[in-house]
């Protein structure tokens, strides 16, 4: 459970670092890059321990798959709540296909 919570926290910071600036297009690009980089540092402070703690319980491929599904969930909420963009049916289908891939990754 610690691994999942750490991955969730890391993805919140990474989503903010990658997409948070989209509401501030008037800000100088250099400042946006620096701010995003500083936020991404916080992401690493959660991501690296998550992988270190989780590896052994999960394989590297499983950790990456978990991280990608969490990324989609965090991004979906961020996109709707912060960016005020709607998710369409084709987005949902695409995300579900990615989640379906989890079944294959975790299959023994």
Secondary structure as a PSIPRED ss2 file (coil, helix, strand):
# PSIPRED VFORMAT (PSIPRED V4.0)

   1 X C   1.000  0.000  0.000
   2 X H   0.000  1.000  0.000
   3 X H   0.000  1.000  0.000
   4 X H   0.000  1.000  0.000
   5 X H   0.000  1.000  0.000
   6 X H   0.000  1.000  0.000
   7 X H   0.000  1.000  0.000
   8 X H   0.000  1.000  0.000
   9 X H   0.000  1.000  0.000
  10 X H   0.000  1.000  0.000
  11 X H   0.000  1.000  0.000
  12 X H   0.000  1.000  0.000
  13 X H   0.000  1.000  0.000
  14 X H   0.000  1.000  0.000
  15 X H   0.000  1.000  0.000
  16 X H   0.000  1.000  0.000
  17 X H   0.000  1.000  0.000
  18 X H   0.000  1.000  0.000
  19 X H   0.000  1.000  0.000
  20 X H   0.000  1.000  0.000
  21 X H   0.000  1.000  0.000
  22 X H   0.000  1.000  0.000
  23 X H   0.000  1.000  0.000
  24 X C   1.000  0.000  0.000
  25 X C   1.000  0.000  0.000
  26 X C   1.000  0.000  0.000
  27 X C   1.000  0.000  0.000
  28 X C   1.000  0.000  0.000
  29 X H   0.000  1.000  0.000
  30 X H   0.000  1.000  0.000
  31 X H   0.000  1.000  0.000
  32 X H   0.000  1.000  0.000
  33 X H   0.000  1.000  0.000
  34 X H   0.000  1.000  0.000
  35 X H   0.000  1.000  0.000
  36 X H   0.000  1.000  0.000
  37 X H   0.000  1.000  0.000
  38 X H   0.000  1.000  0.000
  39 X H   0.000  1.000  0.000
  40 X H   0.000  1.000  0.000
  41 X H   0.000  1.000  0.000
  42 X H   0.000  1.000  0.000
  43 X H   0.000  1.000  0.000
  44 X H   0.000  1.000  0.000
  45 X H   0.000  1.000  0.000
  46 X H   0.000  1.000  0.000
  47 X H   0.000  1.000  0.000
  48 X H   0.000  1.000  0.000
  49 X H   0.000  1.000  0.000
  50 X H   0.000  1.000  0.000
  51 X H   0.000  1.000  0.000
  52 X H   0.000  1.000  0.000
  53 X H   0.000  1.000  0.000
  54 X H   0.000  1.000  0.000
  55 X E   0.000  0.000  1.000
  56 X C   1.000  0.000  0.000
  57 X C   1.000  0.000  0.000
  58 X E   0.000  0.000  1.000
  59 X C   1.000  0.000  0.000
  60 X H   0.000  1.000  0.000
  61 X H   0.000  1.000  0.000
  62 X H   0.000  1.000  0.000
  63 X H   0.000  1.000  0.000
  64 X H   0.000  1.000  0.000
  65 X H   0.000  1.000  0.000
  66 X H   0.000  1.000  0.000
  67 X H   0.000  1.000  0.000
  68 X H   0.000  1.000  0.000
  69 X H   0.000  1.000  0.000
  70 X H   0.000  1.000  0.000
  71 X H   0.000  1.000  0.000
  72 X H   0.000  1.000  0.000
  73 X H   0.000  1.000  0.000
  74 X H   0.000  1.000  0.000
  75 X H   0.000  1.000  0.000
  76 X H   0.000  1.000  0.000
  77 X H   0.000  1.000  0.000
  78 X H   0.000  1.000  0.000
  79 X H   0.000  1.000  0.000
  80 X H   0.000  1.000  0.000
  81 X H   0.000  1.000  0.000
  82 X C   1.000  0.000  0.000
  83 X C   1.000  0.000  0.000
  84 X C   1.000  0.000  0.000
  85 X C   1.000  0.000  0.000
  86 X C   1.000  0.000  0.000
  87 X C   1.000  0.000  0.000
  88 X C   1.000  0.000  0.000
  89 X H   0.000  1.000  0.000
  90 X H   0.000  1.000  0.000
  91 X H   0.000  1.000  0.000
  92 X H   0.000  1.000  0.000
  93 X H   0.000  1.000  0.000
  94 X H   0.000  1.000  0.000
  95 X H   0.000  1.000  0.000
  96 X H   0.000  1.000  0.000
  97 X H   0.000  1.000  0.000
  98 X H   0.000  1.000  0.000
  99 X H   0.000  1.000  0.000
 100 X H   0.000  1.000  0.000
 101 X H   0.000  1.000  0.000
 102 X H   0.000  1.000  0.000
 103 X H   0.000  1.000  0.000
 104 X H   0.000  1.000  0.000
 105 X H   0.000  1.000  0.000
 106 X H   0.000  1.000  0.000
 107 X C   1.000  0.000  0.000
 108 X C   1.000  0.000  0.000
